[in-house]
Amino acid sequence: MLFICLPTCSTCKRALNWLREHGFEPEIRDIRAEAPTAAELIDWWQRSGVERRRLFNTSGQLYRELGLARRQAGLSDDEVVDLLDGEGMLVRRPILVTEAGVLFGFREKEWEALLL
């Protein structure tokens, strides 16, 4: 189990606490120090089944600076991956990667459905 997070993010902290409370001790990866690669993003996106808008950290400063709220719908899948490749602050976090599936963001019911 791989948990990709920003250690200072309150949602990431809450998600990690949730995992530990349920008996999981994941491998932890700092999204800023080691951002997801294009290959990882493609694999995780396919495995997660989420809409591509859920890949973006829509509350982040970089998302706003790039005007992605209005541009995102017009981007191709390749352009989305190119934008996110190596740019951890644009990617929604935390990301939970397990053999059973991949989750972007912390929605407790989704995590329960995948893990419990």
N, C-alpha and C positions, 0 to 999 in steps of 0.2 A: 504494500500500500504506500503510495506516494502522495504527500500533502504539499502542494505548492502554495506559498503564502507570502505576504509581506508581514514580517514579524511585528511591526508596529500597528498593523491594522486591527481595529477592534472586532470586526467580523471574523477575521482569521483567528484571532485569539479565542473567540466564542466557539468557533468550529473545532479548533484543536482541543479545547476543554471538553466539548461534546464527545469527540472521539475517545478521549482518555476516560471519561466517565462511563463509556460503553465498552471499555476494555481493549481499545485499540491503541497501539503506539506506532504511528506511521513514520516512515522516513520523511524528513522535513527538508524542503528546498526553498530557499529565499528567491522569490520571483525577480527581485531587483538584481541580485548577484548572478543569477543564472536563469535568464528569461527563457521561456519555451521557444524551441526552434520551429521552423516551418513544418518539418516532418512530424514533430510531436503534436503540433496544433492540428494538423490534418488528421492524424490518427485519433487524437482525443475527441475532436469535433465529430468525426464519423461514429466513434463509439458512444458518444454522449447522446446523439440524436437531437440536440438542441438547435433552435433557430440561430442563425449566425449572429443576430443582435445580442444574444446571450453570451457571446464570446468577449464582448467589449466591457470594459470598466467604464460605464457611462457616467459615473460620478467623478471621474478623474479630471484633473486639470488639462492633461494632454489631449484627452478626448474633446474637451471644449475648445482648446486652442486650434485643433485641426478641423473644427466645424463638422465633426462626424455625425452629430444628431441629424443634420440635414443632408449630408453626403452619403451616409451609410447605405441607404436603400439602392442607390445607383451604382454601387461598387460590385464588381464581379467577385466570385469566390476567391479567385487568385489574388485580386487586389486586397481583399480582406486579409488573407494569409500573409501577403507581403507587408501590410501595415503592422500586423501583430508580431511578425517574425523578429525575435530578439528585443522586442519592446515590451517588457514585462508590465510597465505601468499602464499600458493600454488594455491588457488582458484582465478579464473578470477573475477575481480571486475570492476565496481560495479555490484551488482546483484539487479535486480528489481523484486519483487514478488507482483503480483496483482491477483485478481480473474480471470482476462482475460488471464493471462499467466505469464511466467517467462523469463527474459532476463539476459544473462551473458555478461558483457562488455557493453560499450556504443557505439552503432552505431545508430546515430540519426534517420535514416530512419526506422530502426526496432522499435525504441521507438515511433516514429510517428504512425506507422502502428498499434501498440498495443494500444496506448492511445488516439489518436486523431481521 
